[in-house]
Amino acid sequence: MTNTINAVVESYIASWNEGDAARRRELVAAAFTHDARYVDPLMSGEGTDEITAMIGAAQAQFPGHRFELSFGPDAHNDVVRFAWQLVGADGPVAGGTDFATVADDGRLRNVTGFLETAGA
């Protein structure tokens, strides 16, 4: 399961960084089930279309920034957690930890994000 989890989390982070909408949609489809749900304190989306649009909106809010994995993934049973940072030219501006459930096919079914740091 570890290789699958690593690959799906890599696709997840890559989708948050992908500027091309068509390629972002592919990465979201690789990381999430078609009926997945994403929620954090600032945004939410259900299904890959909403999640793809939500990520595009986040990118528009933070042009020139990239998401980087800062911890994990760490998984057991059908649960995975990992931490990330949003990094700009002057360093990190936000960070958080995401907890997700994994479907039988290895993709993310539900993601709940927690913001741990923020600044600008």
Z-matrix of the N, CA and C atoms (Angstrom, degrees):
N
C 1 1.462
C 2 1.530 1 111.14
N 3 1.330 2 118.16 1 -29.22
C 4 1.459 3 120.95 2 -175.70
C 5 1.519 4 112.16 3 -58.78
N 6 1.341 5 117.91 4 -44.92
C 7 1.461 6 120.02 5 179.28
C 8 1.519 7 111.55 6 -61.91
N 9 1.333 8 116.85 7 -40.64
C 10 1.459 9 121.08 8 178.04
C 11 1.517 10 110.50 9 -63.91
N 12 1.320 11 117.40 10 -45.45
C 13 1.469 12 121.62 11 179.86
C 14 1.524 13 110.12 12 -62.52
N 15 1.319 14 117.23 13 -45.19
C 16 1.467 15 119.54 14 178.27
C 17 1.519 16 110.84 15 -58.15
N 18 1.326 17 117.33 16 -45.15
C 19 1.462 18 121.19 17 -178.58
C 20 1.515 19 111.70 18 -65.23
N 21 1.321 20 118.02 19 -41.42
C 22 1.463 21 119.81 20 -178.00
C 23 1.526 22 110.78 21 -70.61
N 24 1.321 23 118.26 22 -36.24
C 25 1.466 24 120.71 23 177.50
C 26 1.530 25 109.66 24 -70.14
N 27 1.326 26 117.59 25 -36.35
C 28 1.467 27 119.77 26 174.65
C 29 1.529 28 110.88 27 -61.76
N 30 1.349 29 117.41 28 -42.69
C 31 1.471 30 120.68 29 176.75
C 32 1.520 31 111.16 30 -64.41
N 33 1.320 32 116.41 31 -38.20
C 34 1.461 33 122.34 32 178.53
C 35 1.534 34 110.22 33 -60.37
N 36 1.337 35 116.84 34 -52.48
C 37 1.467 36 120.52 35 -179.95
C 38 1.524 37 110.00 36 -63.92
N 39 1.321 38 117.38 37 -41.86
C 40 1.469 39 120.97 38 179.33
C 41 1.523 40 111.05 39 -60.87
N 42 1.328 41 117.89 40 -36.84
C 43 1.471 42 120.28 41 179.76
C 44 1.526 43 111.03 42 -64.64
N 45 1.322 44 117.81 43 -34.82
C 46 1.468 45 121.56 44 178.01
C 47 1.528 46 111.73 45 -70.52
N 48 1.323 47 117.01 46 -19.56
C 49 1.463 48 121.25 47 -178.54
C 50 1.520 49 113.55 48 -103.05
N 51 1.313 50 118.15 49 -11.06
C 52 1.460 51 121.45 50 -173.90
C 53 1.526 52 111.49 51 -77.32
N 54 1.326 53 116.15 52 120.15
C 55 1.459 54 121.57 53 -179.69
C 56 1.520 55 114.07 54 -81.99
N 57 1.329 56 117.83 55 -26.40
C 58 1.459 57 121.75 56 -179.91
C 59 1.530 58 108.96 57 -80.98
N 60 1.333 59 116.65 58 120.03
C 61 1.470 60 121.39 59 -173.89
C 62 1.529 61 112.35 60 -60.14
N 63 1.332 62 118.04 61 -41.15
C 64 1.461 63 120.27 62 -179.29
C 65 1.528 64 111.08 63 -66.01
N 66 1.318 65 116.81 64 -43.99
C 67 1.465 66 120.15 65 178.74
C 68 1.522 67 110.69 66 -67.40
N 69 1.341 68 117.83 67 -37.40
C 70 1.471 69 121.48 68 177.09
C 71 1.520 70 109.86 69 -60.43
N 72 1.328 71 117.22 70 -42.49
C 73 1.470 72 121.68 71 178.61
C 74 1.535 73 110.23 72 -59.70
N 75 1.340 74 117.21 73 -41.46
C 76 1.465 75 121.27 74 177.99
C 77 1.524 76 111.18 75 -63.14
N 78 1.327 77 116.00 76 -44.03
C 79 1.463 78 119.94 77 -179.98
C 80 1.520 79 111.63 78 -65.50
N 81 1.326 80 117.23 79 -39.77
C 82 1.468 81 120.67 80 177.24
C 83 1.526 82 109.40 81 -62.72
N 84 1.333 83 117.11 82 -43.39
C 85 1.465 84 120.57 83 179.20
C 86 1.532 85 111.62 84 -63.75
N 87 1.328 86 117.03 85 -31.88
C 88 1.465 87 120.60 86 177.86
C 89 1.522 88 111.64 87 -74.08
N 90 1.322 89 117.22 88 -30.28
C 91 1.465 90 121.40 89 -175.66
C 92 1.523 91 113.44 90 -91.86
N 93 1.340 92 117.62 91 -32.39
C 94 1.466 93 122.37 92 -172.45
C 95 1.522 94 111.95 93 -117.70
N 96 1.332 95 116.95 94 148.02
C 97 1.464 96 120.50 95 168.83
C 98 1.524 97 108.01 96 -68.26
N 99 1.335 98 116.98 97 158.81
C 100 1.476 99 120.37 98 -176.84
C 101 1.526 100 112.57 99 -61.04
N 102 1.328 101 117.35 100 -25.96
C 103 1.464 102 121.45 101 -178.03
C 104 1.532 103 112.18 102 -108.49
N 105 1.320 104 116.60 103 22.30
C 106 1.467 105 121.50 104 -177.26
C 107 1.529 106 111.29 105 -62.75
N 108 1.319 107 113.99 106 160.19
C 109 1.466 108 121.38 107 176.95
C 110 1.524 109 108.03 108 -128.72
N 111 1.344 110 116.04 109 134.77
C 112 1.468 111 122.98 110 175.74
C 113 1.518 112 107.45 111 -123.12
N 114 1.338 113 116.47 112 135.25
C 115 1.456 114 120.36 113 176.42
C 116 1.529 115 109.16 114 -148.44
N 117 1.331 116 115.46 115 136.19
C 118 1.462 117 122.13 116 169.90
C 119 1.525 118 106.76 117 -141.15
N 120 1.323 119 119.65 118 -179.42
C 121 1.461 120 119.77 119 -176.14
C 122 1.533 121 114.66 120 -62.60
N 123 1.336 122 118.31 121 -19.29
C 124 1.457 123 120.71 122 -174.11
C 125 1.524 124 114.87 123 -110.10
N 126 1.330 125 118.10 124 -20.85
C 127 1.461 126 119.67 125 -175.09
C 128 1.517 127 110.53 126 -156.09
N 129 1.331 128 114.16 127 165.15
C 130 1.458 129 119.38 128 176.32
C 131 1.521 130 109.15 129 -155.10
N 132 1.316 131 115.18 130 160.20
C 133 1.450 132 121.16 131 177.24
C 134 1.510 133 110.01 132 -158.91
N 135 1.332 134 115.66 133 147.38
C 136 1.463 135 121.61 134 177.01
C 137 1.509 136 108.55 135 -124.50
N 138 1.321 137 115.94 136 128.22
C 139 1.447 138 121.76 137 -177.91
C 140 1.514 139 111.03 138 84.56
N 141 1.315 140 116.03 139 157.73
C 142 1.457 141 119.82 140 -173.61
C 143 1.524 142 112.87 141 -66.44
N 144 1.337 143 118.70 142 -30.92
C 145 1.469 144 119.42 143 178.42
C 146 1.521 145 111.35 144 -65.55
N 147 1.333 146 116.95 145 -46.91
C 148 1.473 147 120.11 146 179.25
C 149 1.533 148 111.22 147 -65.95
N 150 1.326 149 116.74 148 -40.01
C 151 1.459 150 119.68 149 -179.58
C 152 1.527 151 110.17 150 -65.29
N 153 1.333 152 117.16 151 -41.33
C 154 1.461 153 120.93 152 177.56
C 155 1.524 154 110.73 153 -60.99
N 156 1.320 155 117.67 154 -44.90
C 157 1.465 156 121.83 155 179.09
C 158 1.523 157 110.94 156 -65.36
N 159 1.316 158 117.35 157 -40.02
C 160 1.464 159 122.06 158 179.52
C 161 1.532 160 110.33 159 -61.81
N 162 1.321 161 117.21 160 -43.23
C 163 1.461 162 121.10 161 178.75
C 164 1.527 163 110.01 162 -64.27
N 165 1.332 164 117.61 163 -41.35
C 166 1.462 165 120.63 164 177.22
C 167 1.517 166 111.85 165 -60.45
N 168 1.327 167 116.59 166 -39.86
C 169 1.464 168 120.62 167 178.03
C 170 1.532 169 110.87 168 -65.39
N 171 1.326 170 117.13 169 -39.73
C 172 1.463 171 120.47 170 178.13
C 173 1.527 172 110.37 171 -64.59
N 174 1.332 173 117.02 172 -39.61
C 175 1.460 174 120.21 173 178.03
C 176 1.523 175 111.16 174 -63.45
N 177 1.322 176 116.56 175 -39.21
C 178 1.471 177 120.29 176 179.42
C 179 1.522 178 111.04 177 -64.57
N 180 1.321 179 116.61 178 -31.37
C 181 1.459 180 121.48 179 179.42
C 182 1.526 181 112.45 180 -73.91
N 183 1.335 182 116.75 181 -27.35
C 184 1.466 183 121.73 182 -175.88
C 185 1.526 184 111.00 183 -129.95
N 186 1.334 185 117.71 184 63.26
C 187 1.467 186 119.39 185 -179.36
C 188 1.534 187 110.89 186 -62.65
N 189 1.327 188 114.89 187 141.33
C 190 1.452 189 119.60 188 178.98
C 191 1.519 190 114.97 189 81.05
N 192 1.324 191 117.61 190 3.91
C 193 1.460 192 122.13 191 179.05
C 194 1.530 193 109.58 192 -103.76
N 195 1.330 194 115.92 193 155.20
C 196 1.462 195 121.36 194 178.74
C 197 1.518 196 109.81 195 -133.49
N 198 1.319 197 114.19 196 145.68
C 199 1.455 198 120.57 197 173.77
C 200 1.523 199 108.69 198 -88.09
N 201 1.332 200 115.69 199 136.78
C 202 1.457 201 122.11 200 177.79
C 203 1.513 202 109.30 201 -130.21
N 204 1.298 203 116.54 202 139.23
C 205 1.450 204 121.87 203 175.16
C 206 1.521 205 108.26 204 -71.83
N 207 1.322 206 118.00 205 128.16
C 208 1.464 207 120.62 206 179.92
C 209 1.525 208 112.81 207 -114.02
N 210 1.332 209 117.79 208 -11.62
C 211 1.461 210 122.08 209 176.74
C 212 1.518 211 108.64 210 -158.95
N 213 1.316 212 115.64 211 139.77
C 214 1.444 213 120.38 212 172.32
C 215 1.514 214 113.07 213 89.07
N 216 1.281 215 114.73 214 -166.89
C 217 1.456 216 127.97 215 8.90
C 218 1.526 217 113.19 216 -78.08
N 219 1.310 218 114.08 217 150.94
C 220 1.450 219 123.43 218 177.09
C 221 1.525 220 105.64 219 -123.59
N 222 1.332 221 116.97 220 125.21
C 223 1.465 222 119.24 221 -173.40
C 224 1.518 223 111.96 222 -137.64
N 225 1.313 224 114.78 223 150.88
C 226 1.463 225 122.41 224 166.56
C 227 1.516 226 107.59 225 -153.37
N 228 1.320 227 115.00 226 148.40
C 229 1.455 228 121.80 227 -175.65
C 230 1.532 229 108.77 228 51.16
N 231 1.321 230 118.40 229 -123.17
C 232 1.471 231 119.80 230 -179.69
C 233 1.525 232 112.32 231 -109.95
N 234 1.345 233 116.91 232 24.25
C 235 1.462 234 121.77 233 -177.11
C 236 1.531 235 109.68 234 -119.79
N 237 1.325 236 115.25 235 138.29
C 238 1.464 237 120.95 236 177.25
C 239 1.522 238 108.61 237 -133.18
N 240 1.322 239 116.26 238 146.37
C 241 1.467 240 121.29 239 173.56
C 242 1.516 241 108.08 240 -132.82
N 243 1.318 242 114.03 241 149.34
C 244 1.458 243 120.41 242 176.93
C 245 1.511 244 107.91 243 -159.81
N 246 1.327 245 115.34 244 155.17
C 247 1.463 246 120.75 245 -179.69
C 248 1.521 247 108.49 246 -116.59
N 249 1.313 248 114.68 247 153.75
C 250 1.464 249 121.48 248 -176.39
C 251 1.520 250 109.52 249 -141.77
N 252 1.332 251 113.80 250 163.96
C 253 1.461 252 121.39 251 171.59
C 254 1.521 253 108.08 252 -132.04
N 255 1.318 254 115.31 253 145.89
C 256 1.458 255 121.94 254 170.84
C 257 1.516 256 106.22 255 -99.51
N 258 1.340 257 116.01 256 116.64
C 259 1.458 258 121.33 257 -170.63
C 260 1.524 259 110.48 258 -116.05
N 261 1.331 260 115.09 259 131.10
C 262 1.456 261 122.17 260 174.50
C 263 1.524 262 109.47 261 -112.63
N 264 1.301 263 116.31 262 -171.44
C 265 1.468 264 121.71 263 -178.13
C 266 1.527 265 112.22 264 -59.04
N 267 1.322 266 117.61 265 -31.62
C 268 1.460 267 122.04 266 -178.86
C 269 1.519 268 113.51 267 -96.26
N 270 1.331 269 117.44 268 10.79
C 271 1.458 270 121.15 269 179.11
C 272 1.518 271 112.17 270 109.14
N 273 1.328 272 116.87 271 -169.53
C 274 1.461 273 121.41 272 -177.04
C 275 1.525 274 112.34 273 -64.69
N 276 1.332 275 115.65 274 138.26
C 277 1.463 276 121.20 275 175.48
C 278 1.521 277 111.62 276 -115.18
N 279 1.332 278 116.80 277 -14.87
C 280 1.464 279 121.04 278 178.90
C 281 1.516 280 108.33 279 -160.05
N 282 1.298 281 115.30 280 160.64
C 283 1.456 282 121.06 281 176.27
C 284 1.502 283 109.72 282 -157.79
N 285 1.310 284 115.49 283 165.64
C 286 1.446 285 118.91 284 179.74
C 287 1.510 286 111.61 285 -172.78
N 288 1.311 287 114.30 286 177.73
C 289 1.454 288 122.59 287 176.45
C 290 1.517 289 107.80 288 -125.60
N 291 1.327 290 115.33 289 134.65
C 292 1.452 291 121.51 290 177.27
C 293 1.521 292 108.95 291 -112.34
N 294 1.321 293 114.97 292 140.21
C 295 1.454 294 123.25 293 174.10
C 296 1.521 295 106.51 294 -118.12
N 297 1.326 296 116.71 295 134.82
C 298 1.457 297 119.68 296 -175.67
C 299 1.522 298 110.54 297 -139.07
N 300 1.322 299 115.12 298 151.64
C 301 1.454 300 120.43 299 168.03
C 302 1.514 301 107.38 300 -101.37
N 303 1.314 302 114.66 301 145.59
C 304 1.451 303 122.35 302 -174.76
C 305 1.529 304 108.88 303 -110.46
N 306 1.328 305 115.80 304 132.29
C 307 1.462 306 121.83 305 177.54
C 308 1.528 307 110.21 306 -75.61
N 309 1.309 308 116.09 307 168.59
C 310 1.465 309 120.98 308 179.62
C 311 1.530 310 112.65 309 -57.84
N 312 1.330 311 117.46 310 -29.06
C 313 1.471 312 120.32 311 -178.99
C 314 1.532 313 112.43 312 -84.24
N 315 1.340 314 117.80 313 2.16
C 316 1.456 315 121.86 314 176.34
C 317 1.514 316 114.95 315 93.57
N 318 1.339 317 117.72 316 -8.68
C 319 1.464 318 120.02 317 179.39
C 320 1.530 319 109.99 318 -87.03
N 321 1.334 320 114.60 319 164.47
C 322 1.462 321 121.24 320 -178.56
C 323 1.525 322 110.07 321 -77.02
N 324 1.325 323 116.00 322 131.52
C 325 1.463 324 122.03 323 179.51
C 326 1.530 325 110.89 324 -97.90
N 327 1.319 326 115.80 325 -43.44
C 328 1.463 327 122.34 326 179.61
C 329 1.517 328 108.36 327 -140.96
N 330 1.324 329 116.02 328 135.56
C 331 1.466 330 121.16 329 176.29
C 332 1.523 331 107.76 330 -127.10
N 333 1.323 332 115.11 331 129.01
C 334 1.453 333 122.18 332 174.32
C 335 1.511 334 107.17 333 -119.15
N 336 1.327 335 115.69 334 119.41
C 337 1.460 336 121.26 335 -177.55
C 338 1.517 337 111.73 336 -104.10
N 339 1.308 338 115.44 337 143.63
C 340 1.462 339 123.02 338 175.87
C 341 1.520 340 108.44 339 -122.50
N 342 1.324 341 117.26 340 129.35
C 343 1.453 342 122.01 341 176.60
C 344 1.524 343 107.73 342 -86.25
N 345 1.332 344 115.91 343 132.21
C 346 1.459 345 120.57 344 -177.93
C 347 1.518 346 112.79 345 -113.57
N 348 1.322 347 116.26 346 -29.27
C 349 1.450 348 119.44 347 178.29
C 350 1.530 349 107.75 348 -141.52
N 351 1.292 350 115.27 349 151.06
C 352 1.467 351 119.41 350 174.84
C 353 1.514 352 107.70 351 -155.32
N 354 1.282 353 115.10 352 150.59
C 355 1.451 354 120.81 353 177.67
C 356 1.506 355 108.38 354 179.69
N 357 1.272 356 117.85 355 174.66
C 358 1.458 357 118.50 356 177.47
C 359 1.487 358 109.46 357 -151.46
